[in-house]
Amino acid sequence: MLLGAHISISGGIFYAPIRGQEIGCNTIQIFTKNATQWKARKISPDEIEKFHENLISYNIAPVVAHDSYLINLASPDNEQWQKSLQAFLEEMERAESLKIPYLVTHPGSHRDTGEEAGLKKLIESFNILHRKTRGLQLKVLLETTAGQGSTLGYRFEHIAQIIKEMEEPERMGVCLDTCHTYAAGYNIKEEKGYHKTWEDFDRIIGLSRLKAIHLNDSKKGLGSHIDRHEHIGKGVLGLELFNRLLHDQRLQDI
């Protein structure tokens, strides 16, 4: 199986494959910049070369990137929306320059303008971004959310609508987070609910869209809509769910 962790890029992005291999990863997720800042320095050609050399040397593949937490592509505030568009464009370009195949993003928050308005804004955002990045190999992965506050993406229908109504749906994929999915109300903890959740996912979104899974236990209960991760086996989900996931043949190459 492709198993990894989110790895620090402190000191240089090329250290991430080394750190990943040291803790037993064969795949990793990284930020390509500081996730709490808008701006980022450019990655030098030398850094990119060392990064690729280390991926080969330490047998890490593929790499998944995660965008900045500041970005909100569904924002009704025009200034924040424009800032988010530019920041996400830079995230896409950075990931592409590193030949990273997947960039994970949270769908964002409608800020009390309503889910439909927020979803329309997201679709508009991705259409603009895709028009500006013709030819990129990168796929953007929409992450399932807990539905805390006015965040979008906590229903599979949200994800499906974004992908279905955009201009280039083939450029999008999905990342499912176990903590978020449970907190959103999908009972993946129980065996019956686990199978029903994947049936619903396949029917509404399509399993072929699933490119990554964030394995997180949850501090809060089913349908709480509270996004609070816990270490695996120490939260309300417990070890049985993760045992079931790791033995699910449909997920062996995810």
Salt bridges, closest charged atoms under 4 A:
GLU47 OE2 - ARG41 NH2 2.78
ASP67 OD1 - HIS66 ND1 3.40
GLU115 OE1 - HIS158 NE2 3.07
GLU143 OE1 - HIS66 NE2 3.34
GLU143 OE1 - HIS106 NE2 3.08
GLU143 OE2 - HIS180 ND1 3.22
GLU143 OE2 - HIS214 ND1 3.37
GLU157 OE1 - ARG155 NE 3.97
GLU165 OE1 - LYS120 NZ 2.86
GLU167 OE2 - ARG131 NH2 2.56
GLU168 OE2 - ARG134 NH1 2.73
GLU168 OE2 - ARG171 NH1 3.38
ASP177 OD2 - HIS180 ND1 3.76
ASP177 OD2 - HIS214 ND1 3.70
ASP177 OD2 - HIS229 NE2 3.68
GLU191 OE2 - HIS195 NE2 3.83
ASP200 OD2 - LYS196 NZ 2.81
ASP200 OD1 - ARG203 NH2 3.00
ASP227 OD1 - HIS180 NE2 3.09
ASP227 OD1 - HIS229 NE2 3.47
GLU240 OE2 - ARG244 NH2 2.90
ASP248 OD2 - ARG250 NH2 2.72
